[in-house]
Amino acid sequence: MSESRRYSESIHIAADPATVYATVSDITRTGEWSPICRDCWWDEGDGPRVGAWFTGLNVTAEREWKTRSQVTVADEGRSFGWSVGPGYVLWTYTIVEAEQGSRLTESWEFTPAGQAYFVEKYGDEASAQMREREAAAHSGIPVTLAAIKRVIES
């Protein structure tokens, strides 16, 4: 488990990069587009800057849990990302100006540290748990991107 597990997809949005960035970096709106994260809030009244912390409430049919994340990238109009754990899973939105709008890419990376944590936490069930998280990223990212597009373009 020395390699990261990664996945990303992109979508065209009919809006300028500043608008797309302002939307995706407002983590308090995540529940509008995420299939799993129902609510996010800034810890201690913080905001979208590198080093800021936020908490997310995730809900699936099987369980409900909170995560604590730290912003790792806040490059206005270009990229916004955070680390869950921190250091276990990295999520990043990258925005590139495109014809008549922007190209938004959402990336997911399950780091070696995150995988090691799963081995420690889940033991013999770690591989199944990791496959479940990877499948959730593969199915959730296109749903999330389509929802962000709807939110911004409506």
C-alpha positions as CSV (number, residue, x, y, z in Angstrom):
1,M,0.0,0.0,0.0
2,S,2.8,2.4,-0.8
3,E,0.9,4.1,-3.7
4,S,-1.9,6.6,-3.5
5,R,-5.3,5.6,-4.9
6,R,-6.4,8.5,-7.1
7,Y,-9.4,9.5,-9.2
8,S,-10.6,12.6,-11.0
9,E,-13.2,13.8,-13.4
10,S,-14.0,17.2,-15.1
11,I,-17.0,19.1,-16.3
12,H,-17.6,22.3,-18.2
13,I,-19.4,25.1,-16.4
14,A,-20.8,28.2,-18.1
15,A,-19.3,30.6,-15.6
16,D,-16.0,32.4,-15.1
17,P,-13.3,30.8,-12.9
18,A,-13.9,33.4,-10.1
19,T,-17.5,32.4,-9.8
20,V,-16.7,28.6,-9.8
21,Y,-14.0,29.1,-7.2
22,A,-16.3,31.2,-5.0
23,T,-18.8,28.4,-5.0
24,V,-16.6,25.4,-4.4
25,S,-14.5,27.1,-1.8
26,D,-17.7,27.9,0.3
27,I,-17.7,24.7,2.2
28,T,-20.9,25.7,4.0
29,R,-22.7,24.9,0.6
30,T,-21.3,21.4,0.2
31,G,-24.6,19.8,1.2
32,E,-26.1,21.3,-2.0
33,W,-24.0,19.1,-4.2
34,S,-22.4,16.2,-2.3
35,P,-24.1,12.9,-2.4
36,I,-22.6,12.0,1.0
37,C,-21.6,15.2,2.9
38,R,-24.8,16.7,4.2
39,D,-23.3,19.7,6.0
40,C,-20.0,21.5,6.5
41,W,-19.0,24.3,8.8
42,W,-15.8,26.3,9.5
43,D,-14.2,25.6,12.8
44,E,-13.8,28.7,15.0
45,G,-15.4,31.0,12.4
46,D,-12.6,30.4,9.9
47,G,-12.9,30.7,6.1
48,P,-11.3,29.5,2.8
49,R,-7.6,30.0,3.5
50,V,-4.7,27.6,3.7
51,G,-4.5,26.2,7.2
52,A,-8.2,26.7,8.0
53,W,-10.1,23.8,9.6
54,F,-13.6,22.7,9.0
55,T,-15.9,19.9,10.0
56,G,-18.2,17.8,7.7
57,L,-21.2,15.7,8.5
58,N,-21.4,12.7,6.2
59,V,-24.4,10.4,5.8
60,T,-25.0,7.2,4.0
61,A,-27.7,4.5,4.3
62,E,-25.3,2.5,6.5
63,R,-23.8,5.2,8.8
64,E,-23.3,8.8,9.8
65,W,-19.9,10.3,10.7
66,K,-18.0,13.6,11.1
67,T,-14.7,14.4,9.5
68,R,-12.3,17.2,10.3
69,S,-10.4,18.7,7.4
70,Q,-7.7,21.3,6.8
71,V,-7.5,23.5,3.8
72,T,-4.3,22.8,1.9
73,V,-4.8,24.9,-1.3
74,A,-6.7,28.2,-1.6
75,D,-5.6,29.7,-4.9
76,E,-8.4,32.1,-5.8
77,G,-9.9,31.3,-9.2
78,R,-7.6,28.3,-9.7
79,S,-7.7,25.7,-7.0
80,F,-9.2,24.8,-3.7
81,G,-8.4,21.7,-1.7
82,W,-8.3,20.1,1.7
83,S,-6.9,17.1,3.6
84,V,-9.2,14.8,5.6
85,G,-7.6,13.3,8.7
86,P,-5.4,15.3,8.0
87,G,-3.2,13.5,5.5
88,Y,-5.5,10.5,4.9
89,V,-7.6,11.7,1.9
90,L,-6.9,14.7,-0.3
91,W,-9.8,16.4,-2.2
92,T,-9.0,19.2,-4.7
93,Y,-11.1,21.3,-7.1
94,T,-9.0,22.7,-10.0
95,I,-10.5,25.4,-12.2
96,V,-9.2,26.3,-15.7
97,E,-10.7,29.0,-17.9
98,A,-12.3,27.4,-20.9
99,E,-14.3,28.6,-23.9
100,Q,-17.5,30.1,-22.7
101,G,-16.8,29.3,-19.0
102,S,-14.6,27.1,-16.9
103,R,-13.4,23.5,-16.7
104,L,-13.8,22.2,-13.2
105,T,-11.9,19.1,-12.1
106,E,-12.5,17.3,-8.9
107,S,-9.7,15.0,-7.6
108,W,-9.6,12.5,-4.9
109,E,-6.4,10.9,-3.4
110,F,-6.4,8.1,-0.8
111,T,-2.9,8.5,0.5
112,P,-0.6,5.8,1.8
113,A,-1.0,7.3,5.3
114,G,-4.8,7.0,5.0
115,Q,-4.5,3.4,3.8
116,A,-2.2,2.6,6.7
117,Y,-4.7,4.1,9.1
118,F,-7.4,1.9,7.6
119,V,-5.3,-1.2,8.1
120,E,-4.8,-0.2,11.8
121,K,-8.5,0.7,12.3
122,Y,-10.2,-2.1,10.3
123,G,-7.6,-5.0,10.3
124,D,-8.7,-7.8,8.1
125,E,-11.6,-5.6,6.8
126,A,-9.3,-2.8,5.6
127,S,-9.1,-3.9,2.0
128,A,-12.9,-4.1,1.7
129,Q,-13.3,-0.7,3.5
130,M,-10.7,0.9,1.1
131,R,-12.5,-0.5,-1.9
132,E,-15.8,0.9,-0.6
133,R,-14.3,4.4,-0.2
134,E,-12.7,4.2,-3.7
135,A,-16.1,3.1,-5.2
136,A,-17.8,6.0,-3.4
137,A,-15.3,8.5,-5.0
138,H,-15.8,6.9,-8.5
139,S,-19.6,7.2,-8.2
140,G,-19.7,10.4,-6.2
141,I,-17.4,12.7,-8.1
142,P,-19.5,12.8,-11.4
143,V,-22.7,13.3,-9.3
144,T,-21.0,16.1,-7.4
145,L,-19.7,17.8,-10.5
146,A,-23.1,17.7,-12.2
147,A,-24.7,19.2,-9.1
148,I,-22.2,22.0,-8.9
149,K,-22.8,22.8,-12.5
150,R,-26.6,22.9,-11.9
151,V,-26.1,25.2,-8.8
152,I,-23.8,27.6,-10.6
153,E,-25.7,27.7,-14.0
154,S,-29.2,28.0,-12.5
